[in-house]
Amino acid sequence: MRARVPGSTSNLGPGFDVLAIAVSRHVEVALEPAPALEIRSFGEGSDLPTDRTHLAARVVASVLGHDRVAITVRSDVPPSRGLGSSAALALAAAAAAGADDPLEVAVRFEGHAENAAASLLGGLVAATIVGGAPVARSLPLDPRLSYVLLVPDRRLATKDARAVLPERVPMADAVHNLGRLGLLVAGLGDRTKLLAAAGDDRLHQDARAALFPEAPRLLEALRIAGATVACWSGAGPSLLGICDSAAVAGDVRRAGERALAEAGVAGTAEVLAADTRGLVVER
């Protein structure tokens, strides 16, 4: 069995732990029966230990009840960069193992739902936990939008990015994010309604800037170059510029490259498309 899923960019500013968009980087997991566990890993994440601690091995064993399989992982989603690599890998491994509900399995390992939901459904999703189970819904996404990702050559573990967040937030900040969230969903569905203010956030980005102090400067460079919305991608350190056309995205990518160099941050700037297929399984 073989399963292929896209990575994702999540939060999108005000949509903390709720919104995600599947993007055109992918993880593929293939399984074959074997006398004992064997893991082969290619591409991004291939430097991780290939033993029973590997996320794919743990997910597959939880679905099958054993690990007598050969697992092949191919990925172009870099780990610990805010592109949903763990969620994509968990979902692909669960699907390749034949799980009845791959999303439930992935969320059990991930703890939150939006990245895995985007990898499953493709496009723009809203996802959360209701009654202990993940619930995800697809939302309209304007196909004319383009996405510029600044991907630094540094990792930021999600647990570390969460550790700096406050346990309580002011009511005014919560209301601020809810208002922007509504504007963002409307604008992602129709690019003519997308406002720069729709990407504003008061819940997580400022706190996480302590872990990536160059981020505010880089986000401002994306905005100046023409990105309608500029925000962190997931828990970072990747940064996202949402552009209203491919032509604008090209200009923003070039400006992003210059901004990375000027800030002394090694990394890449690239234009990605939304992946609208989501999970693909081949038997």
C-alpha positions as CSV (number, residue, x, y, z in Angstrom):
1,M,0.0,0.0,0.0
2,R,1.2,3.5,-0.9
3,A,-0.1,6.8,0.4
4,R,0.9,10.3,-0.7
5,V,-0.2,13.5,1.1
6,P,0.7,17.2,0.9
7,G,2.4,19.2,3.6
8,S,0.6,22.3,4.8
9,T,0.9,25.8,6.1
10,S,-1.3,26.5,9.2
11,N,-2.5,29.2,11.5
12,L,-2.4,31.8,8.7
13,G,-2.1,34.6,11.2
14,P,-5.3,34.6,13.3
15,G,-6.4,31.0,12.7
16,F,-4.3,29.5,15.5
17,D,-4.8,25.7,15.7
18,V,-7.8,26.0,13.4
19,L,-6.9,26.9,9.7
20,A,-4.5,25.3,7.3
21,I,-3.9,25.1,3.5
22,A,-2.4,22.1,1.8
23,V,0.6,23.0,-0.3
24,S,2.6,21.5,-3.1
25,R,5.2,19.6,-1.1
26,H,4.6,16.0,-0.4
27,V,5.2,13.0,1.8
28,E,4.8,9.5,0.5
29,V,4.8,6.3,2.6
30,A,4.8,2.8,1.1
31,L,4.5,-0.5,3.1
32,E,5.4,-4.1,2.3
33,P,5.3,-7.2,4.5
34,A,8.7,-8.1,6.0
35,P,10.1,-10.5,8.6
36,A,11.0,-7.5,10.8
37,L,10.8,-3.7,10.8
38,E,12.8,-2.0,8.1
39,I,12.7,1.7,7.4
40,R,14.1,3.4,4.3
41,S,13.9,7.2,4.2
42,F,14.7,9.5,1.3
43,G,14.7,13.3,1.0
44,E,13.7,15.5,3.9
45,G,13.9,13.9,7.3
46,S,16.2,11.1,6.1
47,D,18.7,12.0,8.8
48,L,16.3,11.0,11.5
49,P,16.8,7.6,13.3
50,T,15.3,4.7,11.3
51,D,14.2,2.5,14.2
52,R,11.1,2.0,16.2
53,T,11.2,5.6,17.4
54,H,10.5,6.8,13.9
55,L,7.1,8.4,13.7
56,A,6.0,6.3,10.7
57,A,7.0,3.1,12.5
58,R,5.0,4.1,15.6
59,V,2.0,5.0,13.6
60,V,2.1,1.8,11.5
61,A,2.5,-0.4,14.6
62,S,-0.5,1.3,16.2
63,V,-2.7,0.5,13.2
64,L,-1.4,-3.0,12.4
65,G,-0.7,-4.2,15.9
66,H,2.8,-5.2,14.8
67,D,5.8,-3.8,13.0
68,R,6.7,-6.6,10.7
69,V,6.8,-4.3,7.7
70,A,9.2,-2.6,5.4
71,I,8.4,1.2,5.4
72,T,9.7,3.5,2.7
73,V,9.3,7.2,3.2
74,R,10.0,9.8,0.6
75,S,9.5,13.5,1.6
76,D,10.2,17.0,0.3
77,V,8.6,18.5,3.4
78,P,11.4,19.7,5.7
79,P,10.8,18.7,9.4
80,S,10.4,21.3,12.2
81,R,9.9,24.2,9.7
82,G,6.2,24.9,10.2
83,L,5.1,23.0,7.1
84,G,3.1,20.2,8.7
85,S,5.8,17.5,8.2
86,S,4.9,15.4,11.2
87,A,1.1,15.6,10.5
88,A,1.7,14.6,6.9
89,L,3.9,11.7,7.8
90,A,1.5,10.4,10.4
91,L,-1.4,10.7,8.1
92,A,0.4,9.0,5.2
93,A,1.6,6.2,7.4
94,A,-1.8,5.6,8.9
95,A,-3.4,5.5,5.4
96,A,-0.7,3.2,4.0
97,A,-1.3,0.9,6.9
98,G,-5.0,0.7,6.0
99,A,-6.4,2.7,9.0
100,D,-10.2,3.2,8.8
101,D,-9.8,6.8,10.0
102,P,-6.3,8.1,9.1
103,L,-7.2,11.5,10.4
104,E,-8.0,10.2,13.9
105,V,-4.8,8.2,14.0
106,A,-2.7,11.2,12.9
107,V,-4.3,13.6,15.4
108,R,-3.8,11.0,18.2
109,F,0.0,11.3,17.5
110,E,-0.1,15.1,16.7
111,G,-2.5,16.4,19.3
112,H,-4.2,18.9,17.1
113,A,-6.0,18.6,13.8
114,E,-5.6,21.4,11.3
115,N,-2.4,20.2,9.5
116,A,-3.4,16.6,9.3
117,A,-6.9,17.7,8.0
118,A,-5.3,19.8,5.2
119,S,-3.1,16.8,4.2
120,L,-6.2,14.6,4.1
121,L,-8.7,16.9,2.3
122,G,-6.4,19.3,0.4
123,G,-7.1,23.0,-0.1
124,L,-8.2,25.2,2.8
125,V,-9.6,23.5,5.9
126,A,-10.9,24.4,9.3
127,A,-10.4,21.6,11.9
128,T,-10.7,21.1,15.6
129,I,-11.5,18.5,18.3
130,V,-15.2,18.0,19.1
131,G,-16.1,15.5,21.8
132,G,-12.6,14.0,21.7
133,A,-12.6,13.4,18.0
134,P,-11.2,15.5,15.1
135,V,-13.7,17.3,12.9
136,A,-12.6,18.9,9.7
137,R,-14.4,20.9,7.0
138,S,-13.2,22.1,3.6
139,L,-13.6,25.8,2.9
140,P,-13.6,27.7,-0.4
141,L,-10.2,28.7,-1.6
142,D,-9.7,31.1,-4.5
143,P,-7.5,29.3,-7.1
144,R,-5.9,32.6,-8.2
145,L,-4.0,33.0,-4.9
146,S,-0.3,32.1,-4.8
147,Y,1.9,31.4,-1.7
148,V,5.4,32.4,-1.1
149,L,7.3,30.5,1.7
150,L,10.5,31.7,3.3
151,V,12.0,28.5,4.7
152,P,15.1,29.1,6.9
153,D,17.8,26.6,7.3
154,R,17.0,26.2,11.0
155,R,14.6,24.0,12.9
156,L,12.1,25.0,15.4
157,A,10.3,22.2,17.3
158,T,6.6,22.7,17.8
159,K,6.9,21.9,21.5
160,D,9.4,24.8,21.9
161,A,7.3,27.2,19.9
162,R,4.3,26.3,22.1
163,A,6.3,26.6,25.3
164,V,6.7,30.4,24.8
165,L,3.0,31.1,24.5
166,P,1.0,32.6,27.4
167,E,-1.5,30.4,29.2
168,R,-4.0,33.2,29.3
169,V,-4.8,36.0,26.8
170,P,-6.8,39.2,27.2
171,M,-10.4,39.2,26.0
172,A,-9.6,42.1,23.6
173,D,-6.9,39.9,21.9
174,A,-9.2,37.0,21.6
175,V,-11.9,39.2,20.0
176,H,-9.3,40.7,17.7
177,N,-8.3,37.3,16.4
178,L,-11.9,36.1,16.0
179,G,-12.7,39.2,13.9
180,R,-9.6,38.8,11.7
181,L,-10.3,35.1,11.3
182,G,-13.7,35.9,9.7
183,L,-12.1,38.4,7.4
184,L,-9.4,35.9,6.5
185,V,-11.8,33.1,5.6
186,A,-13.8,35.5,3.4
187,G,-10.7,36.7,1.7
188,L,-9.2,33.3,1.0
189,G,-12.4,32.3,-0.6
190,D,-12.5,35.4,-2.8
191,R,-9.2,37.2,-3.3
192,T,-10.9,40.5,-4.1
193,K,-12.1,40.5,-0.4
194,L,-8.7,39.7,1.1
195,L,-7.4,42.5,3.3
196,A,-3.9,42.9,4.8
197,A,-5.5,43.2,8.3
198,A,-7.0,39.8,7.9
199,G,-3.7,38.3,8.7
200,D,-3.2,40.1,12.0
201,D,-2.6,38.0,15.1
202,R,-2.3,38.7,18.8
203,L,-2.2,35.1,20.2
204,H,1.1,33.5,19.0
205,Q,3.3,35.3,16.5
206,D,4.7,38.1,18.8
207,A,5.5,35.6,21.5
208,R,7.3,33.3,19.0
209,A,9.4,36.1,17.6
210,A,11.6,35.7,20.7
211,L,12.7,32.4,19.1
212,F,13.2,33.9,15.6
213,P,13.9,37.6,16.1
214,E,14.4,38.2,12.4
215,A,10.8,37.2,11.6
216,P,9.1,40.6,12.0
217,R,11.6,42.2,9.6
218,L,11.2,39.4,7.1
219,L,7.4,39.6,7.3
220,E,7.5,43.3,6.7
221,A,9.6,42.7,3.6
222,L,7.0,40.3,2.2
223,R,4.3,42.9,2.7
224,I,6.3,45.7,1.1
225,A,7.0,43.5,-1.9
226,G,3.3,42.9,-2.5
227,A,2.0,40.0,-0.3
228,T,-1.5,40.9,0.8
229,V,-1.1,38.8,4.0
230,A,2.2,37.9,5.6
231,C,2.3,35.6,8.7
232,W,4.1,32.7,10.3
233,S,3.7,29.3,8.7
234,G,2.5,27.0,11.5
235,A,4.8,27.2,14.5
236,G,7.6,28.5,12.2
237,P,10.3,29.3,11.5
238,S,9.0,29.4,7.9
239,L,7.1,32.5,7.0
240,L,4.2,32.8,4.5
241,G,3.2,35.5,2.1
242,I,-0.3,35.1,0.5
243,C,-0.4,36.9,-2.9
244,D,-3.3,37.7,-5.1
245,S,-1.6,36.4,-8.3
246,A,1.3,34.4,-9.6
247,A,2.9,37.5,-11.0
248,V,2.9,39.2,-7.6
249,A,4.2,36.0,-6.0
250,G,7.3,36.1,-8.3
251,D,8.1,39.6,-7.1
252,V,7.6,38.7,-3.5
253,R,9.8,35.6,-3.8
254,R,12.7,37.6,-5.1
255,A,12.2,40.2,-2.4
256,G,12.1,37.4,0.1
257,E,15.4,36.1,-1.1
258,R,17.0,39.5,-0.7
259,A,15.5,40.0,2.8
260,L,16.8,36.6,4.0
261,A,20.3,37.6,2.7
262,E,20.1,41.1,4.3
263,A,19.0,39.6,7.6
264,G,21.8,37.0,7.5
265,V,19.4,34.1,7.6
266,A,20.3,31.1,5.4
267,G,17.3,29.6,3.7
268,T,15.2,29.6,0.6
269,A,12.3,31.6,-0.8
270,E,9.9,29.7,-3.1
271,V,6.4,29.9,-4.7
272,L,4.1,27.1,-3.8
273,A,0.6,26.3,-5.1
274,A,-2.2,24.9,-3.0
275,D,-2.7,21.2,-3.3
276,T,-6.4,20.5,-3.7
277,R,-6.1,16.7,-4.0
278,G,-5.1,15.8,-0.5
279,L,-4.6,12.1,0.4
280,V,-4.0,9.7,-2.5
281,V,-3.8,6.0,-1.8
282,E,-2.6,3.3,-4.2
283,R,-3.1,-0.4,-3.6
